[in-house]
Amino acid sequence: MDLEHARQVAAQAAQAAGLLLRDGVRGSLGARPKGAKGDVVTDLDLASEKLILERLLTAFPSHSVIAEESGLLGSAGAEWTWLVDPLDGTNNVAIGLPAYVIGLALCHEGRPVLGVVHEPVPGHTWSAVRGRGACGPSGVRLAPPYRPWRHGPVVAWTQGHGVSRAAAHPLKMRLDLGTRRMLQLWAPLLSWVMLARGDIDGFVGYCAEAVDLPAGALLAQEAGMEIRALDGGPFPEGFEGPPEDRSFVAGPPEAIPSLLALVGSA
């Protein structure tokens, strides 16, 4: 498998979908409820996903795909599986907030080996191949220096759609009290990009969604960030486990002990 070729195909698909989204947000979104937790889906989600699936399955017809809206296409447990979030930040788009991205990950036997995140508004693309580093829009390697906190960390937060407010409350409250700022962007892939660039000091997730997690996590790891389970143990790299396996603390290696102490108190 030529991962550099796969990276190029994925980046081009995400960029084409990004143009579609950037033009589409100016018109009627066709937003409607999705599930019973207050989530929404729009015509743009479906159009972006259709475009990406066509590109991926034309280039890699033997691969399986798990897409946010369409679910599984192909065989479960395939050797090569793509994960596609065609519009991460749909709720932001629905209220007119221009904070959204597109995320694609390629997994080999369940382990992410390639991640691409594209932000349509500025037209920027970030990507990573396992063991080969992470790259920004200009092709420059992402390797932000560690910056010690002077007044507490700025930490992003995400939780899965199925997590109740009561279940997440103790951890969120502790983060809110123990950090300088806690960001809730409604677009976790954008938070991963911010961590990989060094814009924020950490990222905490509770039962995060499986489709968008691998691309962002790989991007951050290849930029030098470390990811741990909430108890400080190893973070499972696959996407096929239960939701609790997708709870994490991420940040620069130097900051991980302090971040774990922060969430451990909750």
Secondary structure, DSSP 8 states (H G I E B T S, - for coil): --HHHHHHHHHHHHHHHHHHHHHHTTS----EEETTTTEEE-HHHHHHHHHHHHHHHHH-TT-EEEETTTEEES-TT-SEEEEEEEEETHHHHHTT----EEEEEEEETTEEEEEEEEETTTTEEEEEETTS-EE-TTS-B--------SS--EEEEEE-TT--HHHHHHHHHHHHHHSSEEE--S-HHHHHHHHHHTSSSEEEEES--TTTHHHHHHHHHHTT-EEE-TTSSB----SSS-GGGG-EEEE-TTTHHHHHHHHHT-
